[in-house]
C-alpha cells in the first residue's frame, strides 16, 4: 500500500514495540500491505497542532500486537485480504478489525471506483471512508479527529442506552416484586408508601402485603429484614411471597410466624440475619382484629374523635431468626365501626430530629399523624404528609428503608 504524500512523517517500524505517545498527541495505526517496505503518508496534525504519531502493520497479526490503549484511530486499507481470504465477503477484513478493536475509531481507505463498498463499510461500523487518490494531510487529519470524536460519542450513547435499558429492566423487576393488594369485596381502602434506603434502588429489605381470604378475613403484614443490601431485599421478597402463600393456605398467628421463621433460617445468607414482622388479621365484619408482633413496632390505630394511639406491644415476640422454637402470641383488639390502621417499619421512626442525636421515635410519629388528621388529611394525603414531615425533620432523605401502609374502614 502506498499513500500520496504532502510531507514525510517518521514511521515506527512494525517490529518495534510501541511506546506511549505524549499526553497531548494522537496515535494512528495504519493497517495495509506494503510491498515496498515503507509507508509514505501525509503529515498529520491534531487539533492543537501536534504531529500525529503513526504505527504501521502489514497484516492483522501485526495490528493486534501494535493495538495498545494509546491508539485512538485505525486507518484500514480495504485492499488488504481478510484473515480467512474469503472472496465472498469483500468487507471480511473490516469485520475482523471491528472485532479486534471494538472501542477504536476506524477509517477505511479505498479507491474512488469502490465508493459503494466504502459506504457499506460505514454502515457496517467504520466511522468514515477516504479515497486514496484524493487523500492529503489536511483531509486525513480532519477525518481522524472527526472519527475519534464520533466514536467517543457513539460509545457514550451506547453506554447510556445500555444503562437505561438495565435501569428499566431492574425497575420492571423490582416493581413486579412489590405486592398488589387483594382486597376485593372487603370494603377497606388501602394506601402504601415505600422508600428503599439504597441509592437508586427500588426495593429494600422492608416488605408488606395485604390479602383477603375466601372466608372474608383481611390479612395485612409488614416486615423488615435487617440490613440494606440486595441480599436483604431478596430475602424480604421471599418472606412476603411465603407469607401470602401460607395465608391462603389457612395459616395464621403463631403457626404462620413459626413457618416463616423456618423459611428465613433456610434462605438467609448467614445466621446473623433476622427479620421483624407485624401481622394483622381483620374479621369479616371489620370490627375486630388479631395482632401478632415479632420484634416489630406496634401499629397505630386512628378513630374518629379520638387521639391516635399505638396498639399494645407488651406481648411482642422475638424477631424471626433469633430464637429457635419461639412463640408469638396473638392479641385480640376491638376496632369499632370506623377506623384506620397504620402499619410501618422502623425507617419511619428512626430518623433524626434536627442536627442532634435525637430520634423521632414513635411518640414523634404519633404527633405528626395527629397534626395531619387535625388538618383534615386522610388516606394517601395523610401518608404523604407523614413521610414528608419525617424527611424534613431528618434534614433530608432517610438512610433506612421505609414502608408504611394504611387500611381504612368507614
Secondary structure, 3 states (H helix, E strand, C coil): CCCCCCCCCCCECCCCCCCCCCCCCCEEEEECCCCCCCCCCCCCECCCCCECEEEEECCHHHHHHHCCCCCCEEEEECCCCCCCCCCCCCCHHHHHHHHHCCCCEEEEEECHHHHHHHHHHHHHCCCEEEEHHHCCHHHHHHHHHHHHHHHHHHHHHHHHHHHHHHHHHHHHHHHHHCCCCECCCCCCEEEEEEECCCCCCCCCCEEEEEEECCCCCEEEEEEEECCCCHHHHHHHHHHHHHHHHHHHCCCCHHHHHHHHHHHHHHHCCCCCCCEEEEEEEECCCCCEEEEEEECCCCCEEECCCCCCEECCCCCCECCECCCCCCCCCEEEEECCCCEEEEEECHHHCCCECCCCCCECHHHHHHHHHHHHHHCCCCHHHHHHHHHHHHHHHHCCCCCCCEEEEEEEEC
